[in-house]
């Protein structure tokens, strides 16, 4: 199987998932927000729920950054060729994409708390596997599990925050994202 064939297959899967996502009905947002330069920081400091959600969001972003930065290097340390290391990285990103596309369904069916618990279990499981195993195939599976785990962190935090601070979506996004990019 050629690399081009793999890329075409991934593109078809991504297109199908994107088309499926278009069928989801999202509620219209007609709430006018008041924003100013310090509103996001004020929201972050004054609201313990937003602060907690920013920490959860940061943890998911940190896990994603670690996997993106180190996955190929870790797989190479386990003896993978550059091609297999790239496949491992692609598996992480593909599963993360699938996780992002399915996160809304998980939150809708099971709630925000369970979505966070599912993410935490996946991230912890992947981390344990990556630390204790020296098997290449298990490490690739662990990065796939990690991709699913980190996928819902930020979107779920934004969804939860919107429930606690209605009408402040821009400020909420600013508060959560500013912590993520420290």
N, C-alpha and C positions, 0 to 999 in steps of 0.2 A: 504494500500500500504506500503510495507516494505521499509526501508532505502536502502537496496541493489537494489531493483527495481528502485528507484529514481536515484541512482548512475549509474545504467546500462543505464537508459534512457538519462541521461546527457552525458554519454560516447558516446552513439550512435549519439546524436546531435553534439557533439564536433567532432567526426570522420567525419560526413557528411560535416560539415563546413570546416574542414581541407582539405578534398578531393576537395571541391568546390574551395578553395583557390589555390589549385595546378593547376587549369585550367586557372588562370590569367596569362597573359603573362607579364613578367617583362623585361624591357630593360636590355641588358648586360652592365656591367660597366667595361670598358677597360681603364679608366682614371687612370693614375698613380699619386699618391699623394705624396707631400713632407710633412713629419711629423717630428716634433721634440718636445722636452720637453715643450716648451712654446708656441707652435703654437696655441693650442686651447685657451689659455688665451689671447693671442694677438688678435685672431679672435674675441673673446667675447668683449674685450675692444675697439677694433678699428672699429667694424662694428655695427652701431646702429640697423640695422635690426636683426642681430644675437642676440644682447642684448634684443631687444623686444621679439623675439621668445623664448629666454630663460626664460623670465618672464612669458610668456603665458604657456610655458611648465611646469614651476615651479608651476603655479596656478593649472593646471590639476593634476600634481603629488601630490600636497598638498591636493586637494579634494579627490583623490583616497586614500591617506594615512589616512585622517580623517575617511572616510567611512570604510576602512578596520579595523582601530583601534577601532572605537566607535560604529559601527552599531549594534553589538550584545548587547552591554551595553545599548544603547539608547532603543532598543526594549525591553530589560529586564525592564528598567525603566517604560516603557509603559504597563508592565504587561505580557509580553511574557514569555513562558516557555523557557528553554534552547534549546529545540528542535525547537521551532518557531523562536527563535533568530538565530539559525543556518540556518534555511530555509531562513530568511531574508538576511543573509550574502551570502548564496549560490545564491540567486536571484540577488544580486548586482554583484557578480562575473560572473554569467552566462550572464547577460545582458551586462556587460563590455566586455566579450569575443565576444559576437555577435557584439557589437559595433566596436571592433577592426577588426573583419573580414569584416565588411561592410564599414569601414572608407575609404578604397581606392576607392570604388565606389562613395561615397559621394564627395570626393575630385575631382575625375575625372569628375563627372557630374556637380557639382555646384561650384567647386573651393575652394581654401584654405580659403578665407575670409568667405564664407558662412559656411564652415565646422566649423570654429572657432565660428561663430555666433550661429550655432545650438548647439554646445557644451556649450557655455556660457548661452544660454537660458535654456538648460536642467539642468545645474548645479545650476543656480539661482532658477529655479522653484523647484527643489528638496530641496534646502536649505530653501526656504520659507515654503514649506509644512512641512519640519521637525521641523522648529521653531514654527509654529503656530498650528500644529495639536497635539492632544493627542489621536488620533485614531491609533491603531496598524496597521490595514490594510492599512491606508493611508501612514504610515511611511514605510511599506514594499514597497509600490508602489514608494514612494519618493526615496528609495535606488535603486530601479530598474532604475528610471530616472537618478539618479546620476551616476550609472554605465555606462549608455549610454553616458552621457555627458562627463565624464572623459576619455572615451575610445579613443577618437580621438585626444586629446591634444598633446601628445608627438609625435605620428606618423605624424600628420599634420605639426607640427613645424619642424620636420626633413625634410619632403617633401618640405616645403616652403623654408627652409634654403638652401637646395640643389639647388634650382633654383637661389638663390642670390649669392651663393659662390660655383660655379661649380668646381669640381675637389678637393674639400676639405672635403669630407664626413667624414673622420676620425676626422679631427679637429673640424668640426661642431658637430659631435656626442659628442666629448669630451667637447666642450664648453657648449652645452645644458645639458648634463648629470651631469656635475660638479656642475651646479647651482641647479639642481634637488636634489642632495644629500648633500646639505649644512646642 
